[in-house]
Amino acid sequence: MKILNSITLLLLSLAMSSCTAVWRSTIYNAPGVNDYRIFPSRTVHAPDQPYPLLEGFQQPLPDPATWAMGDKYHPGDTPEEFFRKTGTTAFLVLHGDTLVHEYYSPDQDQNSTFTTFSLAKVFVSTLVGIAIHEGAIQSVDQLAADFLPELKNDSLLARLKIRHLLQMTSGIRPHESPANLINGIGRLYYGPDLEKTLRHLQGQYPPGTRFRYVNTNTQILGRILVKATGKPLAQYLEEKIWIPAGMESDATWSLDHEGGEEKAFCCLNAHARDFARFGLLFLNQGICKGSCLVPENWICDATALDTLEGARDRYQYCWYTSAEQIDFYGEGLIGQFVYVSPTTNTVIVRLGKKLINYATPWYDVLRALARVEAKPIRRERSKADLRQYAGTYIFDPSNLGDSALVGKKVEITACQGYLKCNPEFRNAFRMEPGPGHTFFNLDEGRRMEFAPNDQGEIRRIVWSKRGNVWQVWKN
């Protein structure tokens, strides 16, 4: 009883002492899909007449055997069973502006509100592009300190460009240590005063030299937009995208406190169909109802490959891009996706509610479902036949200039029916044989293509994962 009373007094004291970040973190434990209910918010109003998606053409999804992957999928699962196992709350597929499939979990429907987490970053990025087009911001190479003079107090941040914030190469010392709730992501996410939290930003290394995903970058972009346009983020989103794109329902953007600052790095809350409309806007090169809402050149730049000034990992202006530059997507915590495939005229929205979603390689699932890349089919191979691939291999840089694995070794062993890979940088995993010299791991979205030389000897592997490709050479 004494322990219970002590805990109760502690919680009460935290609440009464205005330690809102700690209080919220203690009560809610971790970010969740219903957090929009606990934060104050600013409304993003929808137009009186929404832009209709073509309906009446809905059809069942193909057999999951042709697209479902990850350790939650089992042969024979229906799409609904796969979605249930992976904690999927909404799944929408558009071909052009035609809604061909729409799924919701039993506790959700088309009128439900879903939060974005980091998927909100692509909305912030798009608003930056619009602000540049309108002249409120000069270019991505304009200094952030032009809008936020306090950045000049740090010699490194005085050189910070808007480009660096968009590409996560700012060099800012993060506020996001998971081991420190009060000064870490807990305060940034749950805290009631973002201005105070970010008052004393520091540079950790020179901008434009290194990629590091930091939520603070997008929060600074939000502040720059407010300074440049003179409008809150929610209002600017409403005027430039939500109303002219014909969204069907009001959205909200969560704030740090009543009347305060939008959490730009997360927390845009809307209906699944409106997230699909946003993807459709990018599919249509920024055009909606004959009007250009997002400059086409911005869409090209925002989804291109770029490894200059420290950028890497296919992350460009808050979008993730493919090595082939044929599709792109925005992603948020717990597997919130807006996926766009111009080559197959497809938009897919996937929203979830559980962290188990990381056990599913959603990008590969969406590519297979959009028919960008077929799901590989396992072939039977004997251990004796697989011995030709065994050996020690060493990584070269990736096609995107990623040098993190350069010089790392992977030991490949032939087993009955599969290859066992034991790399230096992670636990061992298995690769299943596909056609020819191809091997794959559907749980993780990995693919290996062994390349014989002119003498038929296996000396090289083309190793890929989520569009990043490495040349791996036999030692």
Buried (B, 14 or more C-beta within 10 A) or exposed (E): EEEEEEEEEEBEEBBEEEBBBBBBBBEBEEBBBEBBEEBEBBEBBBBEEBBEBEEEEEEEBBEBEEBBBBEBBEEEBEBBBBBBBBBBBBBBBBBBBBBBBBBBBEEBEBEBBBBBBBBBBBBBBBBBBBBBBEEBBEEBEBBBBBBBEEBBEBEBBBBBBBBBBBBBBBBBBBBBEEEEBEBBBBBBBBBBBBEEBBEEBEBBBBBBEBBBEBBBBBBBBBBBBBBBBEBBBBBBBBBBBBBBBBBBBBBBBBBBBEEBBBBBBBBBBBBBBBBBBBBBBBBBBBEBEEEEBBBEEBBEBBBEBBBEBBBBBBBBBBBBBBBEBBBBBBBBBBBBBBBBBBEEBBBBBBBBBBEBBEBBBBBBBBBBBBBBBEBBEBEEBEBEEBEBBBBEBBBBEBBBEBEEBEEBBBBBBBEEBBBBBBBEEEEEBBBBBBEEBBBBBBBBBBBBBBEEEEEEEBEBBBBBBBBBBBBBEBE
